[in-house]
Amino acid sequence: MLMVFMPHFANVAFQCFYGCRRCSDRGCTCDKRKTRKFVQEDYESVNTGSEFMLEFRYSNMLTVLSIAFLYSSGMPVLYPVAALYFLITYWMDKCLLLTCYRRPIKFDNYIATKTLDYF
């Protein structure tokens, strides 16, 4: 159950940290044009979001899926717990991708098809 909530708390905590960093750079005002940075690269590093770590998220999803399939014959409650994890992961990633993260690089379906072959 801890695996269901902890990765999302870490994502939200990092986004709050980046938001506080942007706020302190702007002098705690809502004016997006105000900044203390003199170089464009420094300004962009503060005001653009962090990169979406697809490999970390994908490995977490595969871990939860594997654990749920492995132990669910003895503990059928793992099916709803895994479904809750995937539901929360979907909505958190969707909200954070649309608002906080940079646009991720383009991926194809190679990783997904190879993982499906392994399963």
VEXDRENLUM-281789 format. One record per residue: x, y, z of N, C-alpha, C in turn. Coordinates in steps of 0.02 Angstrom, whole numbers. Example, Ala and Ser with C-alpha at 12.3 -4.5 7.8 and 13.67 -1.06 7.14 Angstrom:
# residues 2
NODE    n_c1    n_c2    n_c3   ca_c1   ca_c2   ca_c3    c_c1    c_c2    c_c3
NODE     660    -284     390     615    -225     390     660    -165     390
NODE     642    -112     354     684     -53     357     645       2     394
//
This chain:
# residues 119
NODE    n_c1    n_c2    n_c3   ca_c1   ca_c2   ca_c3    c_c1    c_c2    c_c3
NODE      41     -60       0       0       0       0      43      63       0
NODE     102      56      29     148     113      31     171     131     -39
NODE     179      82     -82     200      93    -151     147     131    -191
NODE      86     129    -169      32     163    -205      39     239    -199
NODE      58     263    -141      57     335    -129     125     369    -129
NODE     178     335    -110     242     368    -100     273     397    -164
NODE     272     364    -222     301     397    -281     265     462    -299
NODE     201     465    -285     164     525    -302     178     582    -253
NODE     188     566    -190     207     617    -142     275     647    -160
NODE     321     605    -183     386     631    -204     379     678    -263
NODE     338     661    -312     328     705    -370     298     771    -349
NODE     248     770    -307     216     832    -285     264     873    -243
NODE     304     841    -201     353     878    -160     405     912    -204
NODE     429     877    -256     478     909    -301     447     967    -338
NODE     385     961    -359     352    1016    -395     341    1075    -349
NODE     326    1063    -285     320    1118    -237     387    1152    -226
NODE     440    1113    -224     507    1141    -217     524    1186    -276
NODE     510    1162    -337     524    1202    -397     480    1265    -398
NODE     418    1259    -375     375    1317    -371     401    1369    -322
NODE     426    1347    -266     456    1394    -217     519    1427    -245
NODE     557    1389    -283     617    1416    -314     599    1470    -366
NODE     547    1458    -405     524    1509    -453     498    1570    -417
NODE     461    1559    -363     433    1615    -325     488    1658    -294
NODE     540    1627    -268     594    1666    -239     634    1703    -293
NODE     638    1674    -353     672    1708    -408     632    1770    -429
NODE     567    1766    -426     525    1823    -446     515    1874    -390
NODE     543    1860    -332     535    1907    -276     466    1900    -245
NODE     438    1841    -247     372    1825    -218     316    1867    -248
NODE     320    1881    -312     266    1914    -348     238    1866    -400
NODE     181    1883    -427     149    1842    -478     168    1863    -549
NODE     210    1914    -555     231    1939    -620     282    1891    -651
NODE     263    1859    -706     307    1809    -737     366    1841    -773
NODE     362    1905    -786     417    1939    -822     472    1961    -775
NODE     458    1964    -711     508    1986    -662     554    1928    -644
NODE     618    1941    -644     667    1888    -627     731    1920    -600
NODE     769    1880    -565     834    1902    -541     891    1875    -582
NODE     875    1835    -632     926    1804    -673     947    1852    -729
NODE    1011    1851    -745    1038    1895    -797    1051    1858    -863
NODE    1058    1793    -859    1075    1753    -918    1013    1711    -937
NODE    1001    1706   -1002     942    1670   -1027     941    1598   -1005
NODE     999    1566   -1004    1003    1495    -985     983    1485    -912
NODE    1004    1530    -868     984    1526    -797     909    1537    -790
NODE     882    1585    -827     810    1599    -825     770    1538    -847
NODE     792    1506    -902     756    1447    -927     762    1388    -879
NODE     819    1381    -846     826    1325    -800     780    1332    -739
NODE     766    1393    -719     721    1404    -662     648    1398    -684
NODE     631    1424    -742     560    1430    -761     534    1373    -804
NODE     576    1330    -829     550    1271    -863     548    1214    -813
NODE     504    1169    -823     497    1114    -776     554    1064    -781
NODE     553    1017    -736     603     965    -739     583     913    -792
NODE     629     869    -808     614     819    -858     574     762    -827
NODE     529     735    -866     488     678    -845     531     616    -849
NODE     538     581    -792     581     522    -790     539     461    -808
NODE     535     448    -873     494     393    -897     520     326    -873
NODE     585     317    -872     613     253    -852     597     236    -780
NODE     595     287    -736     578     276    -666     505     257    -659
NODE     462     293    -694     390     279    -689     373     210    -719
NODE     405     194    -774     392     131    -807     415      72    -764
NODE     472      80    -732     496      26    -688     451      19    -627
NODE     425      73    -600     378      68    -544     314      32    -565
NODE     289      48    -623     228      16    -647     239     -59    -657
NODE     296     -77    -686     310    -148    -697     320    -185    -631
NODE     348    -152    -582     357    -183    -516     289    -197    -483
NODE     246    -147    -484     179    -156    -454     140    -210    -491
NODE     144    -210    -557     109    -261    -596     136    -331    -582
NODE     200    -338    -578     230    -404    -564     213    -429    -494
NODE     217    -385    -445     200    -404    -376     127    -423    -371
NODE      84    -384    -403      12    -399    -401      -3    -466    -433
NODE      26    -481    -490      13    -545    -523      44    -604    -485
NODE     101    -593    -454     136    -647    -420     100    -667    -355
NODE      79    -619    -316      51    -634    -250     -25    -630    -247
NODE     -59    -614    -301    -131    -606    -297    -169    -672    -290
NODE    -139    -727    -305    -174    -791    -295    -184    -805    -221
NODE    -139    -782    -179    -146    -790    -107    -179    -731     -74
NODE    -173    -672    -104    -202    -611     -77    -241    -575    -132
NODE    -303    -592    -142    -341    -561    -197    -352    -486    -190
NODE    -339    -459    -131    -347    -387    -121    -295    -347    -162
NODE    -244    -381    -187    -193    -346    -225    -219    -321    -292
NODE    -271    -352    -320    -299    -327    -382    -328    -257    -374
NODE    -370    -244    -324    -394    -174    -316    -339    -125    -297
NODE    -290    -149    -258    -234    -104    -239    -194     -85    -302
NODE    -181    -133    -345    -144    -119    -407    -186     -73    -452
NODE    -251     -86    -455    -294     -42    -495    -294      29    -468
NODE    -295      36    -402    -292     102    -371    -225     136    -388
NODE    -171      98    -385    -106     126    -403    -105     152    -474
NODE    -130     112    -521    -129     132    -591    -176     191    -604
NODE    -231     194    -568    -277     251    -575    -244     316    -550
NODE    -214     312    -491    -181     371    -464    -121     391    -507
NODE     -83     342    -530     -26     357    -573     -47     390    -638
NODE    -101     366    -667    -125     396    -730    -143     469    -720
NODE    -182     484    -669    -205     553    -659    -149     599    -636
NODE    -105     574    -593     -49     616    -570      -1     631    -627
NODE      15     581    -667      60     592    -723      28     638    -775
NODE     -35     629    -787     -70     672    -835     -69     745    -812
NODE     -87     756    -749     -88     825    -723     -18     855    -722
NODE      31     817    -700      99     844    -696     131     854    -765
NODE     115     810    -812     142     818    -880     113     880    -913
NODE      49     894    -901      17     951    -933      37    1018    -900
NODE      54    1017    -836      66    1080    -802     138    1092    -781
NODE     174    1041    -761     238    1052    -728     300    1029    -766
NODE     296     973    -800     355     945    -832     366     976    -901
NODE     428     970    -924     444     987    -993     413     936   -1039
NODE     409     954   -1102     384     906   -1151     434     849   -1157
NODE     413     787   -1147     461     731   -1151     481     717   -1223
NODE     537     683   -1229     560     665   -1296     513     612   -1324
NODE     513     606   -1389     468     558   -1421     494     487   -1412
NODE     450     444   -1391     465     373   -1385     421     334   -1432
NODE     444     277   -1452     402     234   -1493     377     176   -1449
NODE     346     127   -1480     317      73   -1441     365      14   -1431
NODE     429      23   -1443     478     -32   -1437     481     -58   -1366
NODE     485     -14   -1317     491     -35   -1247     429     -74   -1226
NODE     370     -49   -1244     308     -82   -1224     301    -150   -1256
NODE     318    -157   -1319     311    -222   -1352     362    -273   -1326
NODE     422    -251   -1311     472    -297   -1283     451    -319   -1212
NODE     425    -273   -1173     401    -291   -1107     343    -339   -1111
NODE     298    -328   -1157     242    -374   -1168     267    -443   -1189
NODE     319    -446   -1229     348    -510   -1248     377    -547   -1187
NODE     408    -510   -1141     436    -541   -1082     382    -568   -1036
NODE     327    -531   -1031     272    -556    -990     237    -615   -1022
//
